[in-house]
Amino acid sequence: MTRWLLLVAAACALAGCERTMKNMYVQPKLGPDAGSPLWADGKGSRPPPPGSVAIASGDLAKTSSGRHGRDEIEAREAADAASAPPRIDLALLRRGQARYDVDCAPCHSIVGDGDGMVVRRGFPRPPTFHQARLRDVPDRHLFDVITQGYGVMVPYADRVTPQDRWAIVAYIRALQLSQDAHVADLPVDLQAGLRALPAPPRAPASRASAPALGASDPETS
Ligand code: HEC
């Protein structure tokens, strides 16, 4: 009987011990709405620093399956589907260039040949934009690749607005034209003016193989 009593007493003592020990691995912390005398506003939660970008919001923001908030995703998908290509003008191209240089050039390079800085450091090399297949794809394909990602390339829907995606698409078209320009595509009077110009000096041998603008076009050399 005394043995049993001792056992029960030991179990109680150990349970108490466990409770005391808890602080060793569950550290004191403030809950989301708890107060704290540490700050002038008396709140434990600190406001985000100016310029912070929310990574999650909406009802489901705290669950892993809805990290970006389902409402936001649905609203964004509706905006993507409804988004139509805007009229292309110089302002749109400039905007496209600015966004391309930030979001795409690190991999696709500033000329779009896929030799970006990130690729030089080991990321898989994207295809060059200066190939027949990507010259011939519809604009919507380029828009969708930015929205949904492609193979190892991640989607950019959460950081590039639909409007900016169209601006980038227009700029990719300008890049493609810069490496595949034909005199025959110019207005007739400009073609005549170009033919009247004196022939440009021959490129030095070391640069002759570089993919310079119009280098492969016999009409411009
Ligand atoms: C971190 C590197 C990286 C960034 C940044 C990046 N891409 Fe890509 N992109 C790739 C890779 C790699 C591929 C090839 C993916 C594959 O085939 O698995 C690719 C493929 C593509 C393709 C080809 C799709 C096809 O049909 O073959 C297009 C178009 C494209 N990216 C556009 C863009 C645009 C526009 C941006 C900027 C908004 C961008 N990418 C940003 C790495 C990147």
Residues whose N, C-alpha, C, O or C-beta is under 5 A from the ligand:
A	BS01	HEC	D103 C104 C107 P124 R125 P126 P127 L142 V145 I146 Y150 G151 V152 M153 Y156 I168
